[in-house]
Amino acid sequence: MSLTDIDLQVAAREHLIAHGIDPDAPQQRTAFDLAEHMVANAMHLLGAHVPPVFEEAEPTHPAVVAWVHSFLDRPRATSNLFMLGPTGSGKSHQAYGALRQIVLAQARRRKLFRWRTTTFADFNAAMRPRSDDGHVEALAEFQQTDLLLLDDLGAGVTSAWTDDNLYRLIDYRWSHRLPSIVTTNLDGDDIAAVFDERVVSRLNASVDVVFDGPDRRIGGAR
């Protein structure tokens, strides 16, 4: 025996009543909040791509805070943020804090915003030639994203090949007015000695923030 529409309606009412829902009560729709949805999505992506040790990072250095505000006001008119200092001096914490603040602010503004994070070593790994040209696509993503965080510049082995990939990345972003957040343990002289002068020239067009002091990680700080 097949169920009629009336049978289905009766069954549906009984199901609602059994679950404590009044089928005769007026149904209210919850208004869709786009900003809330975009913030939730941004939080999910940050959780997936930001190392857990930096998941609650906030920018506190005055120069970094000022750079964040500049980026949010006029991103295409903002220079790179280049943070230099010894291991454990707080560069990465400030870098990820700046990134998190910008990503969440853009979400609250309902703006579509692309961002990427990578270490120098991981960037070089992603650039290794593959038969499917995945390295070409990866470079394009790093080049074209609205904001790039490049951590630990100069860490690991460098070569003419890594220099070329880095130049292509930095030059594209510089010429298209796409700011990057860059951290490095190298000082100015080391950078000039390690990298191609074209890379150094473009990195010089940055807001430089120098960190010093002992390794904060030894004492449990980040």
C-alpha positions in Angstrom: 0.0 0.0 0.0 1.4 3.4 -1.0 1.4 6.4 1.3 -0.8 9.4 0.2 0.2 13.0 0.7 -2.1 13.1 3.7 -0.4 10.1 5.2 3.0 11.7 4.8 1.8 15.0 6.3 0.5 13.2 9.3 3.7 11.2 9.7 5.7 14.4 9.5 3.6 16.1 12.2 4.0 13.1 14.5 7.7 13.1 14.0 7.9 16.9 14.9 5.7 16.4 18.0 7.8 13.4 19.1 10.9 15.7 19.0 9.3 18.4 21.0 8.5 20.7 18.0 5.1 22.3 17.6 4.2 21.9 13.9 1.6 24.7 14.2 4.1 27.3 15.6 5.2 30.0 13.1 8.6 29.1 11.7 11.3 31.7 12.0 14.2 31.9 9.6 17.5 32.9 10.9 19.0 35.7 8.9 22.2 34.8 7.1 25.1 36.9 8.3 27.8 37.0 5.6 30.4 38.5 7.8 29.9 35.9 10.5 30.1 33.2 7.8 33.3 34.6 6.4 34.9 35.0 9.8 34.1 31.4 10.6 35.6 30.3 7.3 38.7 32.4 7.9 39.1 30.9 11.4 38.9 27.4 9.9 41.6 28.2 7.3 43.8 29.8 9.8 43.5 26.7 12.0 44.5 24.6 9.0 47.5 26.6 7.8 48.9 28.4 10.8 51.2 26.3 13.1 49.4 25.5 16.4 52.1 27.3 18.4 51.0 30.6 16.7 47.2 29.9 16.6 46.5 32.8 19.1 49.4 35.1 18.0 48.7 38.8 18.1 50.9 41.6 16.8 52.3 43.7 19.7 55.4 45.4 18.3 54.5 49.0 17.5 56.0 48.9 14.1 54.2 45.7 13.2 50.9 47.0 14.5 51.4 50.2 12.4 52.2 48.1 9.3 49.0 46.0 9.8 46.9 49.2 9.9 48.7 50.5 6.8 47.9 47.3 5.0 44.3 47.3 5.9 43.9 51.0 4.8 45.9 50.8 1.5 47.3 47.4 0.8 48.7 48.2 -2.7 50.5 51.2 -1.3 52.1 49.3 1.6 55.7 48.0 1.5 56.8 44.6 2.5 57.2 43.9 6.3 60.7 42.5 6.7 61.6 41.3 10.2 65.2 40.5 11.1 66.7 39.0 14.2 68.2 35.9 15.9 66.5 32.6 16.4 63.7 32.8 19.0 63.5 36.7 19.1 59.8 36.7 18.4 59.8 37.4 14.6 57.5 34.5 13.6 55.1 35.2 16.5 54.7 38.8 15.3 54.5 37.7 11.6 51.7 35.2 12.2 50.0 37.7 14.5 50.0 40.3 11.8 48.7 37.7 9.3 45.9 36.6 11.6 44.7 40.1 12.3 44.6 41.1 8.7 42.8 37.9 7.6 40.1 38.3 10.2 39.7 42.0 9.6 39.2 41.4 5.9 36.6 38.7 6.7 34.7 41.0 9.0 34.6 43.5 6.1 33.1 40.8 3.9 36.1 41.0 1.5 37.4 38.0 -0.4 41.0 37.8 0.5 43.7 35.3 -0.6 46.7 34.5 1.6 49.4 32.0 1.8 52.1 31.0 4.3 55.3 29.1 3.8 58.8 28.7 5.1 61.8 29.3 2.8 62.6 25.6 3.0 59.0 24.6 2.1 58.9 27.1 -0.7 62.0 25.6 -2.2 60.5 22.1 -1.9 57.4 23.2 -3.7 59.5 24.6 -6.5 61.1 21.2 -7.3 60.2 20.4 -10.9 57.4 17.9 -11.3 56.1 16.1 -14.4 52.6 17.5 -13.9 53.9 21.1 -13.7 52.6 21.4 -10.1 55.7 23.5 -9.3 54.6 26.1 -11.9 51.1 26.3 -10.4 52.6 26.5 -6.9 54.8 29.5 -7.9 51.8 31.3 -9.5 49.8 30.9 -6.2 52.7 32.3 -4.1 53.2 35.1 -6.6 49.5 36.2 -7.0 48.1 35.8 -3.5 47.0 39.0 -1.8 49.3 38.5 1.2 52.2 36.1 1.6 54.0 35.2 4.8 57.5 33.9 4.0 59.2 32.6 7.2 62.8 31.9 7.8 64.3 33.4 4.6 67.7 31.9 4.0 67.2 28.8 6.2 68.6 25.7 4.6 70.7 25.3 1.5 70.7 28.0 -1.2 71.8 27.7 -4.8 71.5 29.4 -8.1 68.2 27.5 -8.6 66.7 28.6 -5.2 67.9 32.2 -5.9 66.1 32.2 -9.3 62.9 31.0 -7.8 63.1 33.5 -5.0 63.8 36.3 -7.5 60.8 35.3 -9.6 58.6 35.3 -6.5 59.9 38.6 -5.0 60.0 40.4 -8.3 56.5 39.5 -9.3 55.0 40.6 -6.0 57.1 43.8 -5.9 56.1 44.8 -9.5 52.4 44.0 -8.8 52.3 45.9 -5.5 51.5 42.8 -3.5 53.1 43.1 0.0 54.7 40.2 1.8 55.6 39.5 5.4 59.2 38.1 5.5 61.3 36.9 8.5 64.9 36.0 8.6 67.7 35.1 11.0 70.2 36.8 8.7 71.5 40.3 9.1 71.8 42.8 6.3 75.4 41.8 5.4 74.5 38.1 5.3 71.5 38.7 3.1 73.7 40.7 0.6 76.2 37.9 0.7 73.7 35.0 0.2 71.2 36.4 -2.3 71.2 37.9 -5.7 71.5 41.7 -5.7 68.1 41.9 -7.5 66.4 40.1 -4.6 68.2 42.3 -2.1 67.2 45.4 -3.9 63.5 44.5 -3.9 63.6 43.4 -0.3 65.2 46.8 0.6 61.9 48.4 -0.3 60.4 47.2 3.0 59.5 48.3 6.4 62.3 46.8 8.4 61.8 45.7 12.0 64.9 44.4 13.9 64.5 42.1 16.9 67.1 41.2 19.4 67.5 39.6 22.8 67.9 36.0 23.9 66.0 33.0 22.5 62.5 33.3 24.0 61.7 29.7 23.3 64.3 28.5 25.9 62.1 30.1 28.6 58.9 28.8 27.1 57.9 32.0 25.3 57.1 32.1 21.6 
